[in-house]
Structure formats: structure tokens, C-alpha cells
């Protein structure tokens, strides 16, 4: 008889108002959650997640806003990385995905958010959401904290 190891799932999810205040709150909540998981403020991983959450939340508020519908922030610790998901309820237009993000003009007032995500995330993608909307999912590797969250081998 082999006992199955217990797996602890580390997930945080919050719906936020599609306002600038909601976007700022998303960043603060993400930093506090990472700190609670043992990824300290000021670490490379924490800083990268903070920028990615800020940019994706700002995009959800600016480009994905539907009056009366919130956007959602979800953070998960998966093996070796932090997964960030920001979901809005607007179906179009779909943002460019990895490899399709263009550098903005030097003096442009906007257009740098996904450039930052593309630079800071180890992996990212844009997913359609049923019935309406889209999710931008990004992952930031956290190798220094990998051993804290691995499931121990089964006891034999």
C-alpha cells in the first residue's frame, strides 16, 4: 500500500472593479500574496510579477472594460513559477500574443505594457474566455523558491 502525498495548492483569486483604483489594488494584492507565500518584496520575482500585474490590470481597465463587469486577477504557484492570469469580459479586439508585440514609436504615449510583459515573463499567452472575454496568462520562474513548493515523494 502506497500513501499518496498531500499537495498544497497555492492559489489567489480576486474580482476587481474595472477602474484605475481596481488596477492599483490588483498590484498591491499580488505583492501581498507573494509575500505571504514567502516570495519577499524587492526580489526579482516579486518585482517582475508586480510590473506584469500592473500592466495587465491597466490593460483590462483601459481596453477590456465593460460597464458593470469586473475583471479578475488570479495568481497560482505552479511548479517553479508564479502564474498570473488577468481576465476581462470584452471579446475584442484581442491583444497581440508573444512574438507579435511591436515596439512603440519612441515618443508614443502608450503601447509599452505588453512590451514589458513580453520582456519580464518567462512565458505568456492570450486565451479566449467563454462565453465572452479573454485571459492573459503569464508565468515568472521562481527557482530560488522551487523547493518550498514541491510535493514530497511518497512514503513507502
C-alpha positions as CSV (number, residue, x, y, z in Angstrom):
1,X,0.0,0.0,0.0
2,X,1.4,3.4,-1.0
3,X,0.1,6.6,0.5
4,X,-0.5,9.5,-1.8
5,X,1.4,12.7,-0.9
6,X,-0.6,15.7,0.1
7,X,-0.5,18.5,-2.4
8,X,-1.0,22.0,-1.2
9,X,-2.5,24.3,-3.9
10,X,-1.4,27.9,-3.7
11,X,-4.0,30.0,-5.5
12,X,-5.3,33.5,-5.0
13,X,-8.2,35.0,-6.9
14,X,-10.0,38.3,-6.7
15,X,-12.5,40.2,-8.8
16,X,-11.9,43.9,-9.0
17,X,-13.7,46.9,-10.4
18,X,-12.6,48.0,-13.9
19,X,-11.3,51.3,-12.6
20,X,-7.8,52.7,-12.1
21,X,-8.3,52.1,-8.4
22,X,-9.0,48.4,-9.1
23,X,-5.9,48.1,-11.2
24,X,-3.7,49.6,-8.4
25,X,-5.4,47.3,-5.9
26,X,-4.5,44.3,-8.1
27,X,-0.8,45.1,-7.9
28,X,-0.9,45.6,-4.1
29,X,-2.9,42.4,-3.6
30,X,-0.4,40.5,-5.8
31,X,2.6,41.7,-3.9
32,X,1.0,40.9,-0.5
33,X,0.1,37.4,-1.7
34,X,3.6,36.7,-2.9
35,X,5.0,37.9,0.4
36,X,2.5,35.6,2.2
37,X,3.9,32.7,0.0
38,X,7.4,33.5,1.1
39,X,8.5,35.5,-2.0
40,X,9.7,38.7,-0.5
41,X,9.1,42.3,-1.6
42,X,12.0,43.5,-3.7
43,X,13.1,40.1,-5.0
44,X,13.4,39.8,-8.8
45,X,10.4,37.5,-9.0
46,X,8.2,39.9,-6.9
47,X,9.3,42.9,-8.9
48,X,8.6,41.2,-12.2
49,X,5.1,39.9,-11.0
50,X,4.3,43.5,-9.8
51,X,5.0,45.0,-13.2
52,X,3.2,42.3,-15.1
53,X,0.1,42.5,-12.9
54,X,0.1,46.3,-13.1
55,X,0.3,46.3,-16.9
56,X,-2.3,43.5,-17.4
57,X,-4.7,45.1,-14.9
58,X,-4.3,48.5,-16.6
59,X,-5.0,46.9,-20.0
60,X,-8.1,45.2,-18.6
61,X,-9.3,48.5,-17.3
62,X,-8.4,50.5,-20.4
63,X,-9.1,48.1,-23.2
64,X,-11.2,45.3,-21.7
65,X,-13.7,47.3,-19.6
66,X,-17.4,46.5,-19.9
67,X,-19.5,48.7,-17.7
68,X,-20.9,46.7,-14.8
69,X,-18.5,43.8,-15.2
70,X,-15.4,43.3,-13.1
71,X,-12.0,41.9,-14.2
72,X,-10.3,39.1,-12.4
73,X,-6.8,38.6,-11.0
74,X,-5.7,35.1,-10.3
75,X,-2.3,34.0,-9.0
76,X,-1.1,30.4,-8.7
77,X,2.1,28.8,-7.6
78,X,2.8,26.1,-10.1
79,X,6.0,24.0,-10.1
80,X,8.8,26.5,-10.3
81,X,6.9,29.6,-11.2
82,X,4.2,32.1,-10.3
83,X,1.3,32.1,-12.8
84,X,-0.6,35.4,-13.3
85,X,-3.9,35.5,-15.0
86,X,-5.9,38.6,-15.7
87,X,-9.3,38.1,-17.2
88,X,-11.7,40.7,-18.6
89,X,-15.1,40.4,-20.2
90,X,-14.6,42.2,-23.6
91,X,-14.1,39.8,-26.5
92,X,-12.4,42.2,-28.9
93,X,-10.0,43.3,-30.0
94,X,-7.6,40.6,-29.0
95,X,-4.1,41.9,-28.0
96,X,-1.1,40.6,-29.8
97,X,0.5,37.4,-28.3
98,X,4.1,36.5,-27.7
99,X,6.3,37.3,-30.6
100,X,3.8,39.7,-32.2
101,X,4.2,42.6,-29.8
102,X,5.7,45.6,-31.6
103,X,7.9,48.3,-30.0
104,X,6.0,51.6,-29.9
105,X,7.3,54.8,-31.5
106,X,10.0,56.5,-29.3
107,X,7.7,59.4,-28.4
108,X,4.4,57.4,-28.2
109,X,2.2,58.0,-25.1
110,X,1.2,54.3,-24.9
111,X,1.9,50.8,-26.2
112,X,4.6,49.7,-23.8
113,X,2.6,47.5,-21.5
114,X,2.8,44.2,-23.4
115,X,6.4,45.0,-24.3
116,X,7.1,44.9,-20.6
117,X,5.1,41.7,-20.2
118,X,7.0,40.1,-23.1
119,X,10.3,41.1,-21.5
120,X,9.6,40.1,-17.9
121,X,7.5,37.0,-18.3
122,X,9.2,33.7,-18.9
123,X,6.1,32.5,-20.8
124,X,2.8,34.2,-21.6
125,X,-0.2,33.7,-23.9
126,X,-3.6,35.2,-24.7
127,X,-6.6,32.9,-24.3
128,X,-10.2,33.3,-25.3
129,X,-12.7,33.1,-22.4
130,X,-16.1,31.5,-22.8
131,X,-18.7,33.0,-23.3
132,X,-17.1,36.4,-23.6
133,X,-13.7,37.9,-22.9
134,X,-10.1,37.0,-22.8
135,X,-7.4,36.0,-20.3
136,X,-3.8,37.0,-20.5
137,X,-1.7,34.4,-18.7
138,X,1.9,34.9,-17.8
139,X,4.5,33.0,-15.8
140,X,7.5,34.1,-13.9
141,X,10.0,31.5,-12.8
142,X,11.0,31.4,-9.2
143,X,13.8,28.8,-9.0
144,X,15.0,30.0,-5.6
145,X,11.7,29.1,-4.0
146,X,11.1,25.9,-6.1
147,X,12.0,23.5,-3.2
148,X,9.5,25.2,-0.9
149,X,6.5,24.2,-3.0
150,X,7.4,20.8,-4.4
151,X,5.4,17.9,-3.3
152,X,7.5,15.5,-1.2
153,X,8.0,12.0,-2.6
154,X,5.5,9.3,-1.4
155,X,6.3,7.4,1.7
156,X,7.0,3.7,1.0
